Amino acid sequence: MICFMCKGDMKEATTTYMSEYNGCYIIIKNVPCTRCTQCGEEYLNGVTLKKIETILEKLKSMLTEIAVVDYTKAA
């Protein structure tokens, strides 16, 4: 696979996904992604995004000001 931005090589990696909901910050660590080795652009696939949506829905009912979740344990 090649990067859409710079045409560099893509490698499997992990990233941190951050979101905000009603003034609360949600951080999901160790999210699988594909990262460009040249420019660093990151891409998430549809399956990963669907799991992130599920994690976010579960968290909405128990949010405080900051929530940090490990993707590998919550997915």
C-alpha positions as CSV (number, residue, x, y, z in Angstrom):
1,M,0.0,0.0,0.0
2,I,1.2,3.5,-0.7
3,C,0.5,6.8,1.1
4,F,-2.2,9.0,-0.5
5,M,-0.3,12.1,0.6
6,C,3.3,11.5,-0.4
7,K,3.3,8.1,-2.2
8,G,5.6,6.7,0.5
9,D,5.4,3.1,1.9
10,M,2.8,2.2,4.5
11,K,3.6,0.0,7.6
12,E,1.4,-1.5,10.3
13,A,1.7,0.5,13.5
14,T,-0.3,1.7,16.5
15,T,-1.5,5.2,17.4
16,T,-3.4,7.1,20.0
17,Y,-6.9,8.2,19.0
18,M,-8.3,11.3,20.8
19,S,-11.8,12.6,20.8
20,E,-14.0,15.1,22.7
21,Y,-17.5,14.6,23.9
22,N,-19.5,17.1,25.9
23,G,-16.4,18.8,27.3
24,C,-14.8,15.4,28.2
25,Y,-11.6,14.3,26.5
26,I,-11.4,10.6,25.5
27,I,-8.0,9.1,24.7
28,I,-7.7,5.6,23.2
29,K,-4.2,4.1,23.3
30,N,-2.7,1.4,21.1
31,V,-5.1,1.7,18.2
32,P,-4.0,-0.3,15.2
33,C,-3.3,1.9,12.1
34,T,-1.3,2.0,8.9
35,R,1.4,4.7,9.0
36,C,3.5,6.2,6.2
37,T,7.2,5.7,6.7
38,Q,8.0,8.9,4.8
39,C,5.5,11.5,6.0
40,G,3.9,9.9,9.1
41,E,0.3,10.1,7.8
42,E,-1.9,7.6,9.6
43,Y,-4.9,5.7,8.3
44,L,-7.5,3.7,10.3
45,N,-9.5,1.0,8.5
46,G,-13.3,0.5,8.7
47,V,-13.2,-2.3,11.3
48,T,-11.0,-0.3,13.6
49,L,-13.2,2.8,13.3
50,K,-16.3,0.7,14.0
51,K,-14.7,-0.7,17.2
52,I,-13.7,2.9,18.2
53,E,-17.3,3.9,17.8
54,T,-18.4,1.0,20.1
55,I,-15.8,2.0,22.7
56,L,-17.0,5.6,22.6
57,E,-20.6,4.7,23.0
58,K,-19.8,2.6,26.1
59,L,-17.8,5.4,27.6
60,K,-20.4,8.1,27.1
61,S,-22.4,7.0,30.1
62,M,-19.5,7.0,32.5
63,L,-17.4,9.9,31.5
64,T,-15.7,12.3,33.8
65,E,-13.4,15.0,32.5
66,I,-10.7,12.8,31.0
67,A,-11.0,9.1,30.0
68,V,-8.0,7.0,28.8
69,V,-8.6,3.6,27.4
70,D,-6.4,0.9,26.0
71,Y,-7.8,-0.3,22.6
72,T,-6.5,-3.8,22.9
73,K,-8.3,-4.3,26.2
74,A,-11.5,-2.5,25.3
75,A,-12.1,-3.7,21.7
